[in-house]
Amino acid sequence: MSHESPKCPPDSLTEAIRAELGPHLITKKYREFMPKKAKPSWGCCYVATEALYHMWGKANGFEPVRVSYSLGTQTGSHWFLRHGLYMNHVIDLTADQFTILPPGRVPKYADAVGCGFLTKKPSKRAQQIIDAVRGKK
């Protein structure tokens, strides 16, 4: 059986989702760990991944996955999409948030496990992004 290589989402979609990210979307658990020079994507991995999954990923064979990483005094979860057949093909809209962390605190993608979202439909925060991207502000 031959399978076509997975597609990548259109740049216009990933850029539009990333443009909506920021501190207003960060949950309380992560807000206290936010570095002073954090990128707008910092702490938004779950909601960005969820929005991309519902808008594009599910229809193109991608699944949500998460991996634990160190927040210093606590452990956090980092979310991204991984293709169901091509396990090394990942899409991480918020990878740039780790450019300011020491190497030992950057998540190891190979350790990620498949995990469904907390809700079947987009969460309120993900729907906010989806609506903005679709121009329904």
C-alpha positions as CSV (number, residue, x, y, z in Angstrom):
1,M,0.0,0.0,0.0
2,S,1.5,3.4,-0.9
3,H,0.6,6.6,0.9
4,E,1.0,10.1,-0.3
5,S,3.3,12.2,1.9
6,P,1.4,14.5,4.3
7,K,0.6,18.0,3.3
8,C,1.5,21.1,5.2
9,P,-1.1,23.6,6.1
10,P,-1.2,26.7,4.0
11,D,1.1,29.5,5.2
12,S,-1.9,31.9,5.2
13,L,-3.7,29.7,7.7
14,T,-0.8,29.2,10.1
15,E,0.1,32.9,9.9
16,A,-3.5,33.9,10.6
17,I,-3.7,31.5,13.6
18,R,-0.4,32.7,15.0
19,A,-1.5,36.4,14.6
20,E,-4.3,35.7,17.1
21,L,-2.0,34.3,19.8
22,G,-1.0,36.2,22.9
23,P,-1.2,36.5,26.7
24,H,-5.0,36.8,26.6
25,L,-5.2,33.1,25.7
26,I,-2.9,31.8,28.3
27,T,-4.4,29.8,31.2
28,K,-3.8,30.7,34.8
29,K,-1.5,27.7,35.3
30,Y,1.0,28.9,32.7
31,R,0.7,32.7,33.2
32,E,2.9,32.6,36.3
33,F,5.7,30.9,34.3
34,M,5.6,33.3,31.4
35,P,9.1,34.8,30.7
36,K,9.4,38.6,30.5
37,K,10.6,38.4,26.9
38,A,8.1,35.7,25.8
39,K,7.0,35.3,22.2
40,P,3.3,35.9,21.5
41,S,3.0,32.1,21.0
42,W,4.2,31.4,24.6
43,G,1.7,29.3,26.5
44,C,-0.7,29.0,23.5
45,C,0.3,25.6,22.2
46,Y,-3.0,23.9,23.2
47,V,-5.3,26.5,21.8
48,A,-3.3,27.0,18.6
49,T,-3.0,23.2,18.0
50,E,-6.7,22.8,18.7
51,A,-7.7,25.6,16.2
52,L,-5.4,24.2,13.5
53,Y,-6.7,20.7,14.1
54,H,-10.3,21.7,13.7
55,M,-9.7,24.0,10.7
56,W,-7.3,21.8,8.8
57,G,-5.4,19.0,10.6
58,K,-8.2,16.4,11.2
59,A,-9.1,16.4,7.5
60,N,-5.5,15.9,6.5
61,G,-4.6,12.9,8.8
62,F,-3.1,14.8,11.7
63,E,-3.7,14.0,15.4
64,P,-3.1,16.0,18.5
65,V,-0.2,14.9,20.7
66,R,1.4,16.3,23.8
67,V,4.8,16.0,25.5
68,S,5.8,16.9,29.0
69,Y,8.5,19.5,29.6
70,S,10.0,21.3,32.5
71,L,8.7,24.7,33.6
72,G,11.4,24.9,36.2
73,T,9.5,24.0,39.4
74,Q,6.6,22.2,37.6
75,T,5.9,20.1,34.6
76,G,4.0,21.5,31.7
77,S,2.5,19.9,28.6
78,H,3.3,21.0,25.1
79,W,0.8,20.3,22.3
80,F,1.3,20.0,18.5
81,L,0.0,18.0,15.6
82,R,1.6,14.8,14.3
83,H,0.6,12.9,11.2
84,G,-1.1,9.5,11.9
85,L,0.9,7.6,9.3
86,Y,4.1,9.7,9.1
87,M,4.9,9.9,12.8
88,N,8.0,12.1,12.3
89,H,5.9,14.7,10.4
90,V,4.9,17.3,13.0
91,I,3.4,20.7,12.8
92,D,4.1,23.0,15.8
93,L,2.7,26.5,15.5
94,T,4.2,27.6,18.7
95,A,7.7,26.0,18.5
96,D,9.3,29.5,18.5
97,Q,8.3,30.0,22.2
98,F,11.2,27.7,23.2
99,T,13.9,29.8,21.6
100,I,14.5,31.5,24.9
101,L,14.6,28.4,27.1
102,P,17.7,26.5,28.1
103,P,18.1,23.2,26.1
104,G,17.2,20.9,29.0
105,R,13.7,22.5,29.2
106,V,12.8,22.2,25.5
107,P,10.2,19.4,24.9
108,K,11.4,16.3,23.1
109,Y,9.0,15.7,20.2
110,A,9.9,12.0,20.0
111,D,8.4,11.5,23.5
112,A,5.0,12.8,22.5
113,V,1.9,10.7,23.0
114,G,-1.4,10.9,21.2
115,C,-4.0,12.6,23.3
116,G,-7.5,14.0,22.5
117,F,-8.5,17.5,23.4
118,L,-10.6,18.2,26.4
119,T,-13.7,18.8,24.3
120,K,-14.9,17.2,21.0
121,K,-15.8,20.6,19.5
122,P,-13.4,23.6,19.6
123,S,-13.1,25.1,23.1
124,K,-14.2,28.6,23.7
125,R,-10.6,29.9,23.3
126,A,-10.0,27.8,20.1
127,Q,-13.4,29.0,18.7
128,Q,-12.3,32.6,19.3
129,I,-9.2,32.0,17.1
130,I,-11.3,30.1,14.4
131,D,-13.8,32.9,14.3
132,A,-11.1,35.6,14.0
133,V,-9.3,33.7,11.2
134,R,-12.6,33.2,9.3
135,G,-13.3,36.9,9.7
136,K,-16.2,36.6,12.0
137,K,-15.0,39.1,14.6
